[in-house]
Amino acid sequence: MSETLIISGGSIDIDFACNYLKNHSFEHIIAVDGGLESAMKMNLVPGYIVGDFDTVSKDILDSYRTNPNIVFRQFQPEKDFTDTQSAINLAVELGTLSITIFGGIGTRMDHSLANIQLLQMPLEQGIEAVIINSHNRIRLLGVKRKEIELKKSEYKYVSIIPMSQCITGLTLTGMKYPLRNYEMYIDQTISLGVSNEIIEEPAAVKLKSGKIILIESRD
């Protein structure tokens, strides 16, 4: 299966990222602007580097420009899309079936929220996509993927946040607060699904219609 790693410019725990990479391999690696500094710390050579390059240092950028095997896609800072969106567009163009994003969330809340929203792009095309860091794994469910199993051994806490006006048929099993064929409304019960807890394995999340943000967390 073609898998793509995107290294964005948010907060990255380098030790966590390196340990994660010991158990996961990727056909494509895309570094996004400031994420190139994290790639260097992880001793990764990306196949693609994208962005307007207003964040990464010139010395680091120049050190990668000497590699003829790296494809650069540079954009003007004044544009109608973020650098991370450019990377996701490229991953889709490459025909990937799975996208993992390091650095998708961080101190810039505007970028963090936008990157979570960007997960809708691969979701609509049936591509698995996840934002991951040392404490959280963030995915979307809905459209072509409406069911998933979860393990307590990976993440103890689970939060469900609606992205659609109405979520129908929401069913949670193996959790402290189970639901069965529940209807969740974004303007009424938006916080109902926050901070549930897995008590049996495998736990599962299912829905019939709508889109949700699925956040698995550890303390």
WORABEL-V794446 format. One record per residue. N is the residue number from 1. RES is the residue in one small letter. PHI is phi in whole degrees, -180 to 180 (999 if undefined). D_LAST is the distance of its C-alpha to the last C-alpha in Angstrom with 1 decimal. Layout:
# WORABEL-V794446
N/RES/PHI/D_LAST
N/RES/PHI/D_LAST
This chain:
# WORABEL-V794446
1/m/999/31.8
2/s/-72/31.8
3/e/-121/28.3
4/t/-124/27.5
5/l/-105/24.9
6/i/-111/24.7
7/i/-107/23.5
8/s/-93/23.2
9/g/-95/23.1
10/g/-80/19.6
11/s/-74/16.9
12/i/-132/16.7
13/d/-82/15.1
14/i/-62/18.3
15/d/-61/17.2
16/f/-60/14.8
17/a/-62/17.6
18/c/-66/20.2
19/n/-65/18.5
20/y/-62/18.1
21/l/-71/21.7
22/k/-66/22.9
23/n/-111/22.3
24/h/-138/23.3
25/s/-122/26.6
26/f/-134/27.9
27/e/-74/31.4
28/h/-124/31.0
29/i/-124/28.9
30/i/-119/29.2
31/a/-99/28.2
32/v/-113/28.0
33/d/43/29.6
34/g/-61/27.1
35/g/-65/25.0
36/l/-65/28.0
37/e/-66/27.0
38/s/-68/23.7
39/a/-59/26.0
40/m/-65/28.2
41/k/-64/25.5
42/m/-91/24.6
43/n/59/28.4
44/l/-101/28.5
45/v/-109/31.7
46/p/-72/31.3
47/g/-82/34.1
48/y/-140/33.8
49/i/-129/33.0
50/v/-128/33.0
51/g/140/32.8
52/d/-93/34.9
53/f/59/33.9
54/d/-95/33.6
55/t/-115/30.4
56/v/-69/30.9
57/s/-70/33.2
58/k/-63/36.8
59/d/-63/36.9
60/i/-66/34.0
61/l/-61/35.4
62/d/-64/38.8
63/s/-65/37.7
64/y/-85/36.6
65/r/-65/39.7
66/t/-76/41.8
67/n/-89/40.3
68/p/-72/42.7
69/n/-90/40.3
70/i/-97/37.8
71/v/-94/38.4
72/f/-103/37.9
73/r/-127/37.6
74/q/-105/37.9
75/f/-124/38.0
76/q/-71/39.2
77/p/-59/36.6
78/e/-87/38.3
79/k/-147/37.3
80/d/-99/36.0
81/f/-152/32.9
82/t/-84/30.0
83/d/-64/29.8
84/t/-65/26.9
85/q/-63/29.1
86/s/-59/31.9
87/a/-67/29.7
88/i/-65/28.9
89/n/-58/32.6
90/l/-65/33.5
91/a/-59/31.2
92/v/-64/32.9
93/e/-60/36.2
94/l/-77/35.6
95/g/80/35.3
96/t/-68/31.7
97/l/-108/30.2
98/s/-152/26.5
99/i/-126/24.7
100/t/-117/21.5
101/i/-118/20.5
102/f/-93/18.8
103/g/75/18.6
104/g/-78/18.8
105/i/-129/16.5
106/g/-175/16.6
107/t/-76/18.1
108/r/-87/21.0
109/m/-63/19.9
110/d/-64/23.2
111/h/-68/22.8
112/s/-61/19.3
113/l/-65/20.6
114/a/-64/23.8
115/n/-67/22.1
116/i/-64/20.3
117/q/-63/23.8
118/l/-64/25.4
119/l/-63/23.8
120/q/-66/26.5
121/m/-61/29.1
122/p/-68/28.3
123/l/-56/27.4
124/e/-64/31.0
125/q/-104/32.4
126/g/74/30.6
127/i/-100/28.6
128/e/-68/25.0
129/a/-146/22.8
130/v/-145/19.1
131/i/-102/17.1
132/i/-136/14.4
133/n/-143/12.3
134/s/-70/9.9
135/h/-121/6.8
136/n/-140/9.2
137/r/-130/12.5
138/i/-119/14.9
139/r/-139/18.3
140/l/-114/21.1
141/l/-124/23.1
142/g/137/26.7
143/v/57/30.2
144/k/-94/30.7
145/r/-126/27.3
146/k/-119/26.7
147/e/-151/24.9
148/i/-154/22.0
149/e/-101/20.6
150/l/-129/16.9
151/k/-122/15.6
152/k/-63/12.9
153/s/-65/13.3
154/e/-96/12.0
155/y/-144/9.2
156/k/-82/8.6
157/y/-104/8.5
158/v/-135/11.6
159/s/-124/13.2
160/i/-117/16.9
161/i/-123/18.7
162/p/-70/22.5
163/m/-109/24.4
164/s/-103/27.8
165/q/-57/29.7
166/c/-138/29.6
167/i/-107/27.6
168/t/-112/29.7
169/g/65/29.2
170/l/-73/25.4
171/t/-129/24.6
172/l/-120/21.3
173/t/-124/21.7
174/g/74/19.7
175/m/-123/17.2
176/k/-60/17.0
177/y/-119/18.7
178/p/-77/21.3
179/l/-136/23.7
180/r/-139/27.1
181/n/50/29.1
182/y/-86/27.5
183/e/-105/28.6
184/m/-111/26.0
185/y/-113/27.6
186/i/-66/26.1
187/d/-99/28.0
188/q/-131/27.4
189/t/-124/24.3
190/i/-63/22.0
191/s/-99/19.0
192/l/-59/19.7
193/g/-90/17.4
194/v/-80/14.2
195/s/63/11.1
196/n/-82/13.0
197/e/-141/12.0
198/i/-76/13.7
199/i/-120/15.9
200/e/-139/18.6
201/e/-116/19.2
202/p/-83/20.2
203/a/-81/18.9
204/a/-146/20.7
205/v/-124/21.0
206/k/-135/24.6
207/l/-149/26.6
208/k/-98/30.3
209/s/-149/30.5
210/g/96/28.6
211/k/-131/25.6
212/i/-130/21.9
213/i/-92/18.8
214/l/-109/16.4
215/i/-118/12.7
216/e/-101/10.4
217/s/-139/6.7
218/r/-122/3.8
219/d/-70/0.0
